[in-house]
């Protein structure tokens, strides 16, 4: 399985990767994207099985990326890992087609709970 991680912070991408591994998802291929536009391009070229995206990024936000994917017909599973955890943001994410929203701070249990049933 291939997981695309989109975040404008390289350090945060590394934290997400480490947390995925701690949650037991250590045998998956990881692809990184620097922002929503990069993620949108890499969904086309890399064909990931899951996208984990930050919400607030330059060039194209995570929600804009998700909306662009869905409007292009992509059904790739998509979830947010972001500091935006309000009920309104969760509703917006779900309405746009996100499967889950993991709010920072998070740990391996948070990831295990959100991803159970999404990835094997």
Rosetta blueprint (number, residue, H / E / L):
1 X L
2 X E
3 X E
4 X E
5 X E
6 X E
7 X L
8 X L
9 X L
10 X H
11 X H
12 X H
13 X H
14 X H
15 X H
16 X H
17 X H
18 X H
19 X H
20 X H
21 X H
22 X H
23 X L
24 X L
25 X L
26 X L
27 X L
28 X L
29 X E
30 X E
31 X E
32 X E
33 X E
34 X L
35 X L
36 X H
37 X H
38 X H
39 X H
40 X H
41 X H
42 X H
43 X H
44 X H
45 X H
46 X H
47 X L
48 X L
49 X L
50 X E
51 X E
52 X E
53 X E
54 X L
55 X L
56 X L
57 X L
58 X L
59 X L
60 X L
61 X L
62 X H
63 X H
64 X H
65 X H
66 X H
67 X H
68 X H
69 X H
70 X H
71 X H
72 X L
73 X L
74 X L
75 X L
76 X L
77 X E
78 X E
79 X E
80 X E
81 X E
82 X E
83 X L
84 X L
85 X L
86 X L
87 X H
88 X H
89 X H
90 X H
91 X H
92 X H
93 X H
94 X H
95 X H
96 X H
97 X L
98 X L
99 X L
100 X E
101 X E
102 X E
103 X E
104 X L
105 X L
106 X L
107 X L
108 X H
109 X H
110 X H
111 X H
112 X H
113 X H
114 X H
115 X H
116 X E
117 X L
118 X L
119 X E
120 X L
